[in-house]
Amino acid sequence: MQREAAAWEQIFELHYRRVFAFVRYRLRSAEEAEDIASQAFEVAYARAEHFDYRGAPIGAWLMGIARNLVRDHIKKLGRRGIDDEFDDSLEVSAPDEVDVVGLRRDLLVAMQTLTGDQREVLEFRFLLDRSVAETAVLMNRSEDAVKNLQRRALAAMQRVLAGEGYGAAGGVT
């Protein structure tokens, strides 16, 4: 892949929002997310000659770079004693504020009990609205593996939430 400025500008315009959304979900700070999302494009630009198209789109390559940068960043924060990778702030002005905040807290607790791969598959599928095929490419797995991983992750979350007073129909009991 060549390093033509116009082509990279177009790649940035097409993919920055998704890369930023993925990074922002994983980090506490919007500023850190912007830095890491931008850094993903810098790394891609620097390694452009190493990109080998094997059926995976460049967007998947960029997401893989971003995922690795986020993991490195979280590891660095962990070494400094900061182990909460989720943004605890939530601005809700509706009368249901307590229920919404409680539900969000419960979902975060349930997500933290999952393996890294289980969390990642749910993030791609439900937070970033990616298809099974896209998720498979981004995670470097088969579509069947993604489906099985998603099924196990949802079952694990259901077990955790069932233990916290959630009814069979969903919601707080």
DAFENFEN-V144627 format. One record per pair of residues at least 6 apart in sequence whose ideal C-beta (glycine too) atoms are under 6 Angstrom apart, sorted by sequence separation. I is the first residue (numbers start at 1). GAP is how many residues later the second one is. D is the distance in whole Angstrom. If there is no record, write none. Layout:
i	gap	d
I	GAP	D
I	GAP	D
This chain:
i	gap	d
27	6	5
124	6	4
167	6	4
136	7	5
92	8	5
111	8	6
165	8	5
24	9	4
23	10	4
125	10	6
136	10	5
74	11	5
90	11	6
124	11	4
132	11	5
135	11	5
23	13	5
23	14	5
90	14	6
124	14	6
132	14	5
20	17	4
19	18	5
44	18	6
19	21	6
44	21	6
40	22	6
43	22	5
86	22	5
40	25	5
125	25	6
40	26	4
121	28	5
12	29	6
40	29	6
121	29	5
39	30	6
122	31	5
117	32	6
121	32	6
36	33	5
118	35	4
114	39	6
114	42	6
19	43	6
23	43	5
15	44	5
22	44	6
26	44	5
3	45	5
1	47	5
15	47	5
19	47	5
23	47	6
110	47	5
113	47	5
1	50	5
110	50	4
110	51	6
106	58	6
26	59	6
28	59	5
63	75	5
60	77	5
60	78	5
56	81	5
25	102	6
22	106	6
